[in-house]
Amino acid sequence: MKNASVYIATFSNITRCIFFITIFVPVLAHAQTRGTVEIIKDPRIDTLAAKRGSLMQGRSVTASTAGTTTAVPGNTFRGQIDGYRVQIYSGSVRQEAYDAQAKFKDTHPDMRTYIIYNEPNYKVRAGDFRTRLEAEKAMQELRRAFTSLFIIEEKINPPKTEAGND
């Protein structure tokens, strides 16, 4: 009888092991298989992405309103040339950048201004000068109104030229 109870206990343990093996092995094996992902999208998205890529090639992401441009540095418009701008403000406060731009536009409404955001600083730059000498002359005029001025060499929008009577 004693031997029978030992056999029953052993058989019971073996049965439990087989039960757990039959339950967990398929679960573990199933977790190891690779699945597929199906992406369902409108085909017009690919068309728009291709169109945007061709439009943005060689361009800057900008927003322009009434002679004021906010630009992403490092990118250039088609038709831009090498030139100079005068930096009139650099700081981390957005409102101060807009105030400096407004102050500049009050005294020089005919000159373009550009606000550039390079995290964490805002920079306000003015003018589109072809030569450094032009930029230095403008900087001398601005010294009275703005304290820290710098001449920055970058891509500029070509100034409008007047058609002469040749």
Backbone as ProteinMPNN parsed JSONL, in Angstrom:
{"seq_chain_A": "MKNASVYIATFSNITRCIFFITIFVPVLAHAQTRGTVEIIKDPRIDTLAAKRGSLMQGRSVTASTAGTTTAVPGNTFRGQIDGYRVQIYSGSVRQEAYDAQAKFKDTHPDMRTYIIYNEPNYKVRAGDFRTRLEAEKAMQELRRAFTSLFIIEEKINPPKTEAGND", "coords_chain_A": {"N_chain_A": [[0.8, -1.184, 0.0], [1.897, 1.185, 0.756], [3.723, 1.548, -1.252], [1.986, 1.95, -3.37], [0.816, 4.419, -2.825], [3.031, 6.043, -3.128], [3.547, 5.697, -5.843], [1.218, 6.804, -6.896], [1.428, 9.484, -6.055], [3.776, 10.2, -7.429], [2.918, 9.763, -10.053], [0.908, 11.677, -10.12], [2.436, 14.05, -9.909], [3.918, 13.892, -12.281], [1.845, 14.044, -14.115], [0.927, 16.651, -13.663], [3.186, 18.091, -14.527], [3.253, 17.401, -17.243], [0.841, 18.499, -18.016], [1.298, 21.312, -17.596], [3.426, 21.659, -19.386], [2.167, 21.093, -21.814], [0.438, 23.242, -21.938], [1.994, 25.672, -21.647], [4.221, 25.526, -23.446], [3.225, 25.713, -26.179], [2.247, 28.343, -25.977], [4.572, 29.859, -25.445], [6.002, 29.25, -27.755], [4.365, 30.357, -29.682], [4.58, 33.064, -29.046], [7.077, 33.662, -30.002], [6.966, 33.811, -32.723], [7.135, 35.716, -35.779], [5.171, 38.442, -36.801], [3.108, 40.103, -39.256], [2.71, 43.461, -40.377], [0.121, 45.344, -41.507], [-0.324, 48.154, -43.41], [-2.715, 50.48, -43.898], [-3.56, 52.985, -45.976], [-4.487, 56.085, -47.511], [-3.899, 56.422, -50.952], [-3.344, 58.949, -51.883], [-1.776, 60.2, -50.039], [0.895, 59.412, -50.471], [1.266, 60.701, -52.913], [1.016, 63.4, -52.172], [3.193, 63.599, -50.406], [5.355, 63.159, -52.142], [5.034, 65.338, -53.843], [5.378, 67.479, -52.052], [8.016, 67.03, -51.311], [9.349, 67.574, -53.726], [8.714, 70.261, -54.031], [9.862, 71.407, -51.762], [12.531, 71.009, -52.059], [15.613, 72.376, -51.702], [14.574, 74.634, -50.524], [13.507, 76.905, -47.916], [11.664, 76.572, -44.896], [9.309, 78.839, -44.372], [7.47, 81.651, -43.093], [5.884, 84.378, -44.316], [5.025, 87.741, -43.89], [4.073, 90.851, -44.839], [6.73, 91.983, -45.379], [8.109, 90.829, -43.32], [9.79, 88.034, -42.175], [9.816, 84.74, -40.933], [12.177, 82.353, -40.422], [13.651, 79.1, -40.967], [16.845, 78.398, -40.083], [19.693, 77.512, -42.131], [18.44, 76.41, -44.272], [17.605, 77.275, -47.64], [16.033, 79.576, -49.899], [15.186, 79.126, -53.336], [17.015, 81.034, -55.603], [18.193, 82.689, -53.778], [21.048, 84.542, -52.688], [24.522, 84.827, -51.717], [25.199, 86.956, -49.011], [24.798, 89.662, -46.647], [23.491, 90.361, -43.385], [22.223, 92.437, -40.749], [22.331, 91.732, -37.41], [20.06, 92.451, -34.967], [18.985, 91.707, -32.576], [19.353, 89.19, -30.087], [18.285, 86.644, -28.122], [16.539, 84.797, -25.521], [13.897, 85.351, -25.127], [10.836, 85.465, -26.533], [8.917, 87.521, -26.903], [10.457, 89.827, -26.565], [12.023, 89.676, -28.831], [10.09, 90.096, -30.833], [9.363, 92.678, -30.072], [11.757, 94.084, -30.56], [11.872, 93.765, -33.296], [9.561, 95.199, -34.049], [10.251, 97.766, -33.169], [12.4, 98.272, -34.871], [11.079, 98.199, -37.36], [9.499, 100.444, -37.13], [11.271, 102.574, -37.455], [12.601, 101.935, -39.822], [10.835, 101.173, -42.175], [11.04, 100.257, -44.783], [12.899, 98.255, -44.946], [13.534, 94.766, -44.87], [12.848, 92.406, -42.246], [13.906, 89.607, -40.262], [12.974, 86.937, -38.268], [14.564, 84.495, -36.51], [14.538, 81.325, -35.121], [16.559, 79.54, -33.131], [16.841, 77.005, -31.136], [17.752, 77.611, -27.816], [17.255, 80.263, -28.545], [16.073, 83.374, -29.892], [16.552, 85.256, -32.809], [16.851, 88.383, -34.328], [17.139, 89.64, -37.452], [18.128, 92.02, -39.894], [17.683, 93.458, -43.126], [18.999, 92.991, -46.471], [21.844, 92.748, -47.68], [24.209, 93.089, -50.223], [26.95, 93.49, -50.059], [29.548, 93.596, -47.574], [30.25, 96.149, -46.826], [27.928, 97.697, -47.289], [26.318, 96.587, -45.29], [27.761, 97.342, -43.013], [27.478, 100.146, -43.114], [24.709, 100.363, -42.664], [24.671, 99.269, -40.119], [26.039, 101.226, -38.653], [24.161, 103.302, -38.717], [22.19, 102.16, -37.175], [23.257, 101.93, -34.643], [22.571, 103.841, -32.704], [19.992, 103.151, -31.879], [20.002, 100.431, -31.244], [21.777, 98.233, -29.123], [23.548, 95.915, -29.167], [24.921, 94.907, -31.972], [25.489, 92.91, -34.837], [27.184, 91.805, -37.764], [26.075, 89.476, -39.996], [26.934, 86.851, -42.081], [25.133, 85.348, -44.581], [22.702, 83.528, -46.573], [20.811, 85.605, -48.652], [17.804, 87.342, -49.632], [17.661, 88.518, -52.856], [18.055, 92.008, -53.259], [15.543, 94.203, -54.57], [16.018, 95.391, -57.774], [16.122, 98.48, -59.494], [14.661, 99.198, -62.58], [16.508, 100.566, -65.074], [16.723, 103.345, -67.4], [18.191, 102.549, -70.004]], "CA_chain_A": [[0.0, 0.0, 0.0], [2.792, 2.318, 0.817], [4.28, 1.72, -2.592], [0.92, 2.45, -4.24], [0.645, 5.857, -2.586], [4.207, 6.695, -3.727], [3.323, 5.698, -7.287], [0.128, 7.743, -7.186], [2.002, 10.826, -5.883], [4.7, 10.416, -8.543], [2.092, 9.88, -11.25], [0.226, 12.97, -10.017], [3.432, 15.08, -10.232], [4.227, 13.776, -13.711], [0.658, 14.533, -14.823], [0.953, 18.121, -13.558], [4.266, 18.566, -15.399], [2.814, 17.246, -18.635], [-0.221, 19.493, -18.216], [1.921, 22.634, -17.753], [4.216, 21.658, -20.619], [1.254, 21.174, -22.958], [-0.191, 24.569, -21.948], [2.953, 26.776, -21.782], [5.122, 25.415, -24.607], [2.63, 26.368, -27.356], [2.153, 29.79, -25.738], [5.91, 30.401, -25.638], [6.357, 29.097, -29.163], [3.564, 31.317, -30.425], [5.104, 34.399, -28.761], [8.331, 33.839, -30.71], [6.781, 33.935, -34.171], [7.083, 37.076, -36.3], [3.918, 38.76, -37.46], [3.184, 41.099, -40.314], [1.939, 44.667, -40.134], [-0.501, 45.825, -42.727], [-0.591, 49.584, -43.332], [-3.791, 50.868, -44.797], [-3.571, 54.443, -46.083], [-4.985, 56.647, -48.755], [-2.777, 56.581, -51.885], [-3.067, 60.361, -52.113], [-0.733, 60.613, -49.098], [2.17, 59.267, -51.176], [1.328, 61.739, -53.929], [1.297, 64.657, -51.486], [4.561, 63.557, -49.877], [6.268, 63.335, -53.271], [4.886, 66.714, -54.316], [5.999, 68.355, -51.053], [9.459, 66.837, -51.41], [9.871, 68.285, -54.893], [8.563, 71.694, -53.794], [10.721, 71.857, -50.673], [13.931, 70.753, -52.374], [16.371, 73.607, -51.816], [13.834, 75.768, -49.985], [13.412, 77.07, -46.481], [10.312, 76.62, -44.39], [9.171, 80.206, -43.881], [6.171, 82.301, -43.112], [6.208, 85.756, -44.635], [3.905, 88.666, -43.856], [4.375, 92.279, -44.942], [8.149, 92.311, -45.235], [8.648, 90.165, -42.152], [9.904, 86.611, -42.46], [10.337, 83.858, -39.91], [12.839, 81.329, -41.228], [14.417, 78.026, -40.353], [18.187, 78.591, -40.61], [20.329, 76.375, -42.771], [17.737, 76.124, -45.513], [17.613, 78.461, -48.479], [15.103, 79.693, -51.005], [15.795, 79.186, -54.669], [17.191, 82.424, -55.982], [18.92, 83.437, -52.773], [22.46, 84.734, -52.971], [25.334, 85.108, -50.534], [25.163, 88.366, -48.646], [24.962, 90.011, -45.236], [22.385, 90.946, -42.635], [22.608, 92.99, -39.455], [21.561, 91.124, -36.325], [19.732, 93.52, -34.018], [18.576, 91.129, -31.279], [19.556, 87.769, -29.836], [17.906, 86.329, -26.749], [15.636, 83.656, -25.378], [12.528, 85.802, -24.864], [10.157, 85.647, -27.818], [8.263, 88.829, -26.974], [11.504, 90.831, -26.763], [12.403, 89.604, -30.247], [9.054, 90.777, -31.596], [9.457, 94.096, -29.746], [12.914, 94.623, -31.286], [11.478, 93.82, -34.701], [8.608, 96.3, -34.208], [11.03, 98.998, -33.011], [13.158, 98.451, -36.104], [10.152, 98.486, -38.455], [9.024, 101.821, -36.971], [12.264, 103.514, -37.977], [13.037, 101.5, -41.149], [9.748, 100.34, -42.712], [11.343, 99.741, -46.116], [13.886, 97.175, -44.857], [12.981, 93.495, -44.386], [13.379, 91.839, -41.006], [13.777, 88.157, -40.2], [13.089, 86.344, -36.935], [15.062, 83.132, -36.633], [14.539, 80.623, -33.842], [17.513, 78.45, -32.931], [16.565, 76.665, -29.746], [16.614, 78.294, -27.199], [17.367, 81.696, -28.797], [15.458, 84.076, -31.007], [17.452, 86.249, -33.393], [16.201, 89.282, -35.272], [18.117, 90.134, -38.411], [17.527, 93.011, -40.785], [18.343, 93.826, -44.362], [19.531, 92.068, -47.469], [22.952, 93.519, -48.219], [25.091, 92.312, -51.085], [28.341, 93.629, -49.632], [29.759, 93.855, -46.147], [30.291, 97.604, -46.661], [26.536, 98.136, -47.149], [25.857, 96.146, -43.971], [28.432, 98.177, -42.011], [26.828, 101.463, -43.134], [23.422, 100.213, -41.979], [24.944, 99.027, -38.705], [26.382, 102.517, -38.052], [22.902, 104.03, -38.535], [21.375, 101.498, -36.15], [23.954, 101.93, -33.35], [21.871, 104.693, -31.727], [18.754, 102.522, -31.398], [20.225, 99.06, -30.782], [23.078, 98.175, -28.451], [24.448, 94.845, -29.618], [24.713, 94.646, -33.388], [26.488, 92.069, -35.487], [26.976, 91.546, -39.181], [25.996, 88.039, -40.196], [27.008, 86.436, -43.475], [24.207, 84.256, -44.85], [21.95, 83.638, -47.818], [19.856, 86.709, -48.579], [16.899, 87.529, -50.761], [18.26, 89.606, -53.637], [17.298, 93.257, -53.216], [14.902, 94.545, -55.832], [16.774, 96.38, -58.538], [15.277, 99.375, -60.274], [14.905, 99.12, -64.015], [17.014, 101.857, -65.542], [16.443, 103.705, -68.79], [19.457, 102.452, -70.714]], "C_chain_A": [[0.849, 1.256, 0.0], [3.379, 2.592, -0.55], [3.232, 2.299, -3.544], [0.738, 3.941, -4.037], [1.819, 6.643, -3.152], [4.028, 6.766, -5.237], [2.244, 6.709, -7.683], [0.647, 9.181, -7.077], [2.937, 11.16, -7.039], [3.927, 10.6, -9.843], [1.369, 11.225, -11.286], [1.184, 14.11, -10.381], [3.774, 15.067, -11.719], [3.059, 14.316, -14.53], [0.617, 16.059, -14.795], [2.022, 18.705, -14.489], [3.854, 18.496, -16.862], [1.73, 18.272, -18.956], [0.38, 20.884, -18.46], [2.75, 22.726, -19.028], [3.296, 21.806, -21.829], [0.579, 22.544, -23.044], [0.84, 25.661, -22.303], [3.881, 26.684, -22.991], [4.48, 26.016, -25.853], [2.521, 27.889, -27.2], [3.506, 30.441, -25.978], [6.332, 30.319, -27.103], [5.594, 30.108, -30.02], [4.088, 32.738, -30.224], [6.376, 34.676, -29.549], [8.158, 34.012, -32.214], [6.676, 35.403, -34.559], [5.755, 37.275, -37.007], [4.151, 39.758, -38.579], [2.291, 42.267, -39.939], [1.398, 45.142, -41.464], [-0.854, 47.29, -42.532], [-1.633, 49.926, -44.371], [-3.823, 52.39, -44.802], [-4.1, 54.851, -47.438], [-3.805, 56.848, -49.707], [-2.439, 58.038, -52.184], [-1.991, 60.885, -51.17], [0.634, 60.511, -49.756], [2.345, 60.354, -52.221], [1.668, 63.082, -53.297], [2.725, 64.703, -50.953], [5.577, 63.767, -50.991], [6.222, 64.768, -53.785], [5.556, 67.686, -53.351], [7.512, 68.248, -51.125], [10.051, 67.59, -52.585], [9.751, 69.795, -54.724], [9.563, 72.216, -52.772], [12.201, 71.656, -50.958], [14.637, 72.09, -52.595], [15.649, 74.823, -51.288], [13.863, 75.771, -48.476], [11.954, 77.059, -46.089], [10.14, 77.991, -43.765], [7.722, 80.624, -43.861], [6.443, 83.781, -43.298], [4.948, 86.603, -44.589], [4.44, 90.077, -43.871], [5.83, 92.611, -44.666], [8.816, 91.677, -44.044], [8.674, 88.672, -42.432], [10.42, 85.885, -41.24], [10.906, 82.661, -40.644], [13.48, 80.269, -40.37], [15.827, 78.129, -40.925], [18.752, 77.322, -41.218], [19.66, 75.986, -44.065], [17.693, 77.398, -46.342], [16.522, 78.395, -49.518], [15.875, 79.541, -52.297], [15.918, 80.662, -55.008], [17.894, 83.254, -54.923], [20.39, 83.488, -53.153], [23.216, 84.938, -51.666], [25.312, 86.6, -50.27], [25.284, 88.531, -47.148], [23.664, 90.569, -44.677], [22.935, 91.482, -41.328], [21.711, 92.367, -38.404], [21.338, 92.182, -35.264], [19.295, 92.99, -32.653], [18.929, 89.653, -31.259], [19.245, 87.511, -28.372], [16.884, 85.217, -26.727], [14.18, 84.052, -25.153], [11.867, 86.176, -26.192], [9.567, 87.049, -27.95], [9.286, 89.945, -27.177], [11.974, 90.835, -28.214], [11.371, 90.326, -31.105], [9.058, 92.281, -31.32], [10.614, 94.758, -30.488], [12.576, 94.75, -32.773], [10.53, 94.992, -34.948], [9.322, 97.649, -34.098], [11.812, 99.301, -34.287], [12.236, 98.853, -37.244], [9.586, 99.901, -38.356], [9.978, 102.813, -37.61], [12.705, 103.183, -39.402], [11.971, 100.609, -41.786], [10.06, 99.714, -44.076], [12.301, 98.551, -46.096], [13.247, 95.918, -44.275], [13.638, 93.08, -43.079], [13.077, 90.35, -40.985], [13.927, 87.72, -38.751], [13.466, 84.887, -37.134], [15.078, 82.518, -35.242], [15.504, 79.45, -33.906], [17.439, 78.108, -31.458], [17.788, 76.867, -28.874], [16.56, 79.786, -27.518], [16.595, 82.162, -30.022], [16.462, 85.109, -31.496], [16.655, 87.074, -34.38], [17.29, 89.862, -36.153], [17.407, 91.022, -39.413], [18.367, 93.191, -42.034], [18.752, 92.662, -45.229], [20.63, 92.828, -48.199], [23.864, 92.617, -49.035], [26.543, 92.363, -50.63], [28.41, 93.905, -48.141], [29.768, 95.358, -45.877], [28.884, 98.169, -46.492], [26.006, 97.792, -45.757], [26.492, 96.996, -42.866], [27.832, 99.573, -41.96], [25.496, 101.401, -42.398], [23.636, 100.018, -40.485], [25.298, 100.333, -37.993], [25.129, 103.357, -37.801], [22.099, 103.469, -37.361], [22.002, 101.544, -34.759], [23.221, 102.745, -32.287], [20.677, 103.972, -31.094], [18.969, 101.137, -30.789], [21.648, 98.923, -30.249], [24.015, 97.111, -29.0], [24.111, 94.452, -31.046], [25.85, 93.811, -33.935], [26.156, 91.974, -36.963], [27.086, 90.04, -39.38], [26.055, 87.752, -41.698], [26.087, 85.227, -43.654], [23.554, 84.453, -46.209], [20.913, 84.738, -47.645], [18.918, 86.653, -49.772], [17.47, 88.684, -51.569], [17.418, 90.859, -53.544], [16.7, 93.555, -54.587], [15.735, 95.62, -56.528], [15.809, 97.196, -59.359], [15.643, 99.267, -61.737], [15.324, 100.498, -64.511], [16.627, 102.098, -66.995], [17.75, 103.713, -69.565], [19.29, 102.681, -72.179]], "O_chain_A": [[0.547, 2.244, -0.669], [3.513, 3.746, -0.956], [3.579, 3.07, -4.44], [0.523, 4.664, -5.01], [1.647, 7.774, -3.607], [4.326, 7.793, -5.847], [2.367, 7.387, -8.703], [0.331, 10.011, -7.929], [2.9, 12.269, -7.571], [4.24, 11.484, -10.64], [1.233, 11.837, -12.345], [0.791, 15.039, -11.086], [3.902, 16.123, -12.339], [3.275, 14.983, -15.542], [0.304, 16.687, -15.806], [1.777, 19.707, -15.162], [4.085, 19.434, -17.625], [1.711, 18.843, -20.046], [0.012, 21.557, -19.423], [2.77, 23.771, -19.678], [3.602, 22.551, -22.76], [0.187, 22.962, -24.134], [0.576, 26.488, -23.176], [4.289, 27.723, -23.509], [5.148, 26.785, -26.545], [2.681, 28.631, -28.17], [3.583, 31.471, -26.648], [6.958, 31.244, -27.621], [6.142, 30.646, -30.982], [4.04, 33.541, -31.156], [6.721, 35.842, -29.745], [9.123, 34.331, -32.909], [6.195, 36.23, -33.784], [5.275, 36.394, -37.719], [5.278, 40.198, -38.808], [1.263, 42.103, -39.282], [2.144, 45.317, -42.427], [-1.59, 47.64, -41.609], [-1.451, 49.691, -45.566], [-4.08, 53.017, -43.774], [-4.15, 54.059, -48.379], [-2.789, 57.406, -49.292], [-1.353, 58.328, -52.687], [-1.358, 61.9, -51.459], [1.453, 61.419, -49.619], [3.446, 60.874, -52.399], [2.506, 63.821, -53.814], [3.389, 65.736, -51.041], [6.561, 64.482, -50.801], [7.256, 65.343, -54.123], [6.231, 68.619, -53.785], [8.216, 69.253, -51.015], [11.126, 68.179, -52.471], [10.597, 70.538, -55.221], [10.056, 73.337, -52.898], [13.043, 72.093, -50.173], [14.322, 72.835, -53.523], [16.063, 75.947, -51.571], [14.199, 74.771, -47.84], [11.097, 77.488, -46.86], [10.754, 78.286, -42.74], [6.867, 80.032, -44.52], [7.17, 84.377, -42.503], [3.925, 86.24, -45.17], [5.199, 90.455, -42.979], [6.124, 93.439, -43.804], [9.984, 91.956, -43.774], [7.676, 88.109, -42.88], [11.351, 86.35, -40.582], [10.195, 82.014, -41.413], [13.809, 80.496, -39.206], [16.005, 77.965, -42.132], [18.351, 76.211, -40.872], [20.263, 75.292, -44.884], [17.741, 78.495, -45.787], [16.13, 77.318, -49.968], [17.078, 79.798, -52.347], [15.012, 81.446, -54.725], [18.166, 84.431, -55.159], [20.907, 82.608, -53.841], [22.608, 85.195, -50.627], [25.396, 87.408, -51.194], [25.806, 87.656, -46.456], [22.856, 91.163, -45.391], [23.982, 91.04, -40.854], [20.486, 92.457, -38.485], [22.289, 92.746, -34.722], [19.243, 93.745, -31.682], [18.821, 88.956, -32.268], [19.87, 88.092, -27.486], [16.421, 84.753, -27.769], [13.32, 83.184, -25.005], [12.304, 87.1, -26.878], [9.704, 87.689, -28.993], [9.009, 90.911, -27.888], [12.287, 91.893, -28.761], [11.733, 91.084, -32.005], [8.788, 93.077, -32.22], [10.469, 95.872, -30.991], [12.953, 95.725, -33.423], [10.672, 95.703, -35.943], [9.024, 98.572, -34.857], [11.876, 100.449, -34.727], [12.567, 99.751, -38.017], [9.231, 100.499, -39.372], [9.548, 103.782, -38.235], [13.146, 104.078, -40.123], [12.185, 99.404, -41.924], [9.411, 98.748, -44.476], [12.496, 97.904, -47.125], [12.503, 95.994, -43.297], [14.812, 93.358, -42.833], [12.12, 89.888, -41.606], [14.893, 88.089, -38.083], [12.779, 84.141, -37.833], [15.577, 83.127, -34.295], [15.288, 78.489, -34.646], [17.934, 78.863, -30.621], [18.83, 76.299, -29.203], [15.869, 80.521, -26.813], [16.48, 81.461, -31.027], [17.139, 85.757, -30.698], [15.879, 86.538, -35.171], [18.236, 90.487, -35.674], [16.239, 90.809, -39.739], [19.594, 93.089, -42.003], [18.838, 91.517, -44.786], [20.377, 93.474, -49.216], [24.242, 91.53, -48.6], [27.283, 91.393, -50.795], [27.453, 94.383, -47.533], [29.338, 95.795, -44.81], [28.666, 99.031, -45.641], [25.329, 98.602, -45.125], [25.825, 97.333, -41.888], [27.686, 100.136, -40.875], [25.186, 102.283, -41.598], [22.872, 100.539, -39.673], [24.899, 100.53, -36.845], [25.042, 104.049, -36.787], [21.418, 104.206, -36.648], [21.327, 101.223, -33.78], [23.241, 102.392, -31.108], [20.387, 104.162, -29.912], [18.208, 100.716, -29.918], [22.599, 99.431, -30.844], [25.18, 97.403, -29.27], [23.131, 93.749, -31.293], [27.009, 93.975, -33.556], [24.993, 92.054, -37.36], [28.07, 89.417, -38.98], [25.312, 88.344, -42.482], [26.237, 84.214, -42.971], [23.826, 85.431, -46.905], [20.223, 84.802, -46.628], [19.2, 86.006, -50.78], [17.741, 89.743, -51.003], [16.202, 90.803, -53.728], [17.271, 93.21, -55.622], [16.103, 96.628, -55.925], [14.808, 96.684, -59.859], [16.824, 99.249, -62.086], [14.581, 101.471, -64.38], [16.254, 101.174, -67.719], [18.352, 104.769, -69.76], [20.267, 102.634, -72.927]]}, "name": "protein", "num_of_chains": 1, "seq": "MKNASVYIATFSNITRCIFFITIFVPVLAHAQTRGTVEIIKDPRIDTLAAKRGSLMQGRSVTASTAGTTTAVPGNTFRGQIDGYRVQIYSGSVRQEAYDAQAKFKDTHPDMRTYIIYNEPNYKVRAGDFRTRLEAEKAMQELRRAFTSLFIIEEKINPPKTEAGND"}
